[in-house]
Amino acid sequence: MTWEYKIVYFCIEPLSDEPGYETNLHEGVHMLNELGAQGWELVQFLGHPVSDDAWKHHAVFKRPCPAVPPS
């Protein structure tokens, strides 16, 4: 089986409490549910420090490639 992959930018997160945290959390869950409905499976969640007090996050998804009929 072959796979196709998708990397989605998720957010930049300050290490301090953010006023819109709950809203961002629910928007993230909505996005994950939409991608799941399209057949994407979350396989990795990556965090990258961008400063001493903030992180950038990406989500890595995969799904089977559509079958290609033989020539």
C-alpha positions as CSV (number, residue, x, y, z in Angstrom):
1,M,0.0,0.0,0.0
2,T,1.2,3.5,-0.8
3,W,0.4,6.6,1.3
4,E,0.0,10.2,0.7
5,Y,0.9,12.7,3.5
6,K,-0.2,16.1,4.6
7,I,1.5,18.5,7.0
8,V,-0.8,21.1,8.5
9,Y,0.3,24.2,10.4
10,F,-1.6,24.1,13.6
11,C,-0.7,27.2,15.7
12,I,2.0,29.2,17.5
13,E,1.5,28.8,21.2
14,P,2.9,31.1,23.8
15,L,3.9,29.3,27.0
16,S,1.8,31.6,29.1
17,D,-2.0,31.2,29.3
18,E,-3.7,32.6,26.3
19,P,-7.1,34.3,26.6
20,G,-8.4,32.5,23.5
21,Y,-7.1,29.0,24.4
22,E,-10.5,27.3,24.7
23,T,-11.7,28.8,21.3
24,N,-8.4,27.7,19.6
25,L,-8.7,24.2,21.2
26,H,-12.3,23.8,19.8
27,E,-11.3,25.0,16.4
28,G,-8.4,22.5,16.4
29,V,-10.7,19.7,17.3
30,H,-13.1,20.8,14.5
31,M,-10.2,20.7,12.0
32,L,-9.1,17.3,13.1
33,N,-12.7,15.9,12.7
34,E,-12.9,17.4,9.2
35,L,-9.6,15.8,8.1
36,G,-10.6,12.5,9.7
37,A,-13.9,12.6,7.7
38,Q,-11.7,13.0,4.6
39,G,-9.8,9.8,5.5
40,W,-6.7,11.5,7.0
41,E,-5.2,9.8,10.0
42,L,-3.1,11.9,12.5
43,V,0.3,10.2,12.8
44,Q,2.5,12.8,14.5
45,F,2.2,16.1,16.2
46,L,5.4,18.2,16.0
47,G,6.3,21.1,18.2
48,H,9.2,23.5,17.3
49,P,10.4,26.2,19.6
50,V,10.4,29.6,17.9
51,S,11.5,31.6,20.9
52,D,12.1,31.2,24.6
53,D,8.4,31.5,25.3
54,A,6.6,30.2,22.2
55,W,6.2,27.0,20.2
56,K,5.0,26.4,16.6
57,H,3.0,23.2,16.0
58,H,2.4,21.1,12.9
59,A,0.3,18.0,12.5
60,V,1.3,15.2,10.1
61,F,-1.5,13.1,8.5
62,K,-1.5,10.1,6.2
63,R,-4.1,8.3,4.1
64,P,-3.9,5.6,1.5
65,C,-3.3,6.8,-2.0
66,P,-6.2,6.2,-4.4
67,A,-5.8,3.0,-6.3
68,V,-4.3,3.6,-9.7
69,P,-5.6,1.1,-12.4
70,P,-2.8,-0.9,-14.1
71,S,-1.8,0.2,-17.5
